[in-house]
Amino acid sequence: MLTRRIIAIALLVSSLSALSFISFKKKIVHVYLVGDSTVADYSDYDGEDYMNKRYPVMGWGQVFQPFLRSDNLPKLKHLIKGDSAVVLDKARGGRSTRTFFEEGRWAQVYNALKKNDVVMIQFGHNDAAENKPERYVNIQGYKEYLRLFVNQTRQKRAIPVLLTPVARNYPWKDGRIGNVHGEYPQAVKDVARELNVQLIDLQQLSIDSFSEKGQEYVTANYFMNLPAGKYKNYPEGQKDNTHFQPEGAKEVARLVFEGMKTLAAKK
């Protein structure tokens, strides 16, 4: 009799342990970032020695993971349908929607997608480069590639999010940055409206944020405007009003996170 009771208790403990494991098994959502150099993770660039070759340049995707820590996810519960989120930054410098597709980079993302994964799509800087035909995409083509990314994401029952291109550090007028991307931000909005896709207007968010900080501060601290002799990878300094230093990348990552929270609130 005692032996039967011991066996029964052991089985009960075993069952409870199994249930506990099932209950606490994490539901991981992968958040894919696709885009250009302003999004890219330079610390994971094909085996390059980042600290001795590229630092301090950073894309906002490089510092995005900390914003998706577990205690922040309840703020994104209508977008991140899990209790853990892992950022997979597939963005690469110099890519437009077309070249990202032609090089097979989109296919790699598409093939890996699972239900409820999130795909955040931010292009435009290189699509608009009419003086660089190897990457240029006109507005009609830009929209077509965005539609393709959105529709194929949905085929996999994943969630697409479109972002307008982040602002460059020009043109400044009367204390504010203007739109340097022409019709491309509006094209993103048009596709978002047409296909009923979640949209983060990162251009406007960054214009507002940068303008509030002011031209002098943003130029020196957010963008890759470096004095000679400060960084070993740029001994002669640099003037670059497109790519970010760490502080700028972190600010843009914060803006994207704030934009995601707004999307969740609209659901």
Residue pairs with C-beta under 8 A, 6 or more apart in sequence:
26 82
26 83
26 84
27 81
27 82
27 83
27 84
28 82
28 84
28 85
28 86
29 80
29 81
29 82
29 84
29 85
29 86
29 116
29 117
29 118
30 85
30 86
30 88
30 112
30 113
30 114
30 117
30 118
31 64
31 68
31 80
31 85
31 86
31 87
31 88
31 117
31 118
31 120
32 88
32 90
32 109
32 112
32 113
32 117
32 118
32 119
32 120
33 39
33 61
33 64
33 87
33 88
33 89
33 90
33 91
33 120
33 122
34 90
34 91
34 100
34 105
34 106
34 109
34 119
34 120
34 121
34 122
34 123
34 149
35 61
35 91
35 95
35 100
35 120
35 121
35 122
35 123
35 163
36 91
36 92
36 93
36 94
36 95
36 96
36 122
36 123
36 124
36 125
36 126
37 59
37 91
37 92
37 93
37 94
37 125
37 242
37 243
38 59
38 60
38 91
38 122
38 125
38 165
38 166
38 242
38 243
38 244
38 252
39 59
39 60
39 61
39 89
39 91
39 122
40 59
40 61
40 62
40 89
40 91
40 92
40 93
41 59
41 61
41 62
41 89
41 91
42 48
42 50
42 54
42 55
42 57
42 58
42 59
42 62
43 50
43 62
44 50
44 89
45 54
48 54
52 232
52 233
53 233
54 233
55 231
55 233
56 224
56 226
56 231
56 233
56 245
56 246
57 224
57 243
57 244
57 245
58 244
58 245
58 246
58 248
58 249
59 89
59 91
59 243
59 244
59 249
60 166
60 244
60 249
60 250
60 252
60 253
60 256
61 87
61 89
61 91
61 253
62 89
62 249
63 246
63 249
63 250
63 253
64 87
64 89
64 253
64 256
64 257
65 86
65 87
67 253
67 254
67 256
67 257
68 76
68 80
68 85
68 86
68 87
68 257
70 83
70 84
72 257
73 80
73 82
73 83
73 84
73 85
75 261
75 264
76 85
76 260
76 261
76 264
77 264
78 263
78 264
78 267
79 118
79 159
79 161
79 198
79 260
79 263
79 264
79 267
80 118
81 116
82 116
85 118
90 105
90 108
90 109
91 122
92 100
92 105
94 126
94 135
95 103
95 105
95 123
95 126
95 135
96 123
96 126
96 127
96 129
96 135
96 136
96 137
96 142
97 123
97 127
97 137
97 141
97 142
97 145
97 146
97 149
98 127
98 135
98 137
98 141
98 145
99 126
99 134
99 135
100 106
100 123
100 145
101 107
101 145
101 148
106 148
106 149
106 152
109 119
110 152
110 153
110 156
113 119
113 153
113 156
113 158
114 156
114 158
115 156
115 157
115 158
116 157
116 158
116 159
117 156
117 158
117 159
118 158
118 159
118 160
118 161
119 149
119 153
119 158
119 159
119 160
119 161
120 161
120 163
120 200
120 256
121 146
121 149
121 150
121 160
121 161
121 162
121 163
122 162
122 163
122 164
122 165
122 166
122 202
123 142
123 145
123 146
123 165
124 142
124 164
124 165
124 181
124 184
124 185
124 188
125 165
125 168
125 181
125 242
126 132
126 135
126 136
127 135
127 136
127 137
127 141
127 142
127 184
128 136
128 181
128 182
128 184
129 135
129 136
130 136
137 145
139 183
139 184
139 187
142 184
142 187
143 187
143 190
143 191
146 162
146 187
146 188
146 191
147 191
147 194
147 195
149 160
150 160
150 162
150 191
150 195
150 197
151 195
153 159
153 160
154 160
159 198
160 197
160 198
161 197
161 198
161 199
161 200
161 260
161 263
162 188
162 191
162 192
162 197
162 198
162 199
162 200
163 188
163 199
163 200
163 201
163 202
163 256
163 259
164 181
164 184
164 185
164 188
164 189
164 199
164 200
164 201
164 202
164 203
164 204
165 181
165 184
165 185
165 188
165 202
165 203
166 202
166 203
166 206
166 252
167 177
167 179
167 180
167 203
167 206
167 207
167 210
168 177
168 180
168 181
168 241
168 242
169 177
169 210
169 215
169 218
169 219
169 222
169 223
169 225
169 241
169 242
170 177
170 178
170 180
170 241
171 177
171 178
171 180
172 178
172 215
175 211
175 214
175 215
176 207
176 211
177 207
177 210
177 211
178 207
179 185
179 203
179 207
181 203
185 201
185 203
188 199
189 199
189 201
191 197
192 198
192 199
198 263
200 256
200 259
200 260
200 262
200 263
201 259
202 252
202 255
202 256
202 259
205 255
205 258
205 259
206 252
206 255
209 251
209 255
210 218
210 222
213 222
218 248
219 225
219 241
221 245
221 247
221 248
222 244
222 245
222 247
222 248
222 251
223 240
223 241
223 242
223 243
223 244
223 245
223 248
224 238
224 240
224 241
224 242
224 243
224 244
224 245
225 238
225 239
225 240
225 241
226 234
226 237
226 238
226 240
226 245
227 237
228 235
228 236
228 237
229 235
229 237
230 237
244 252
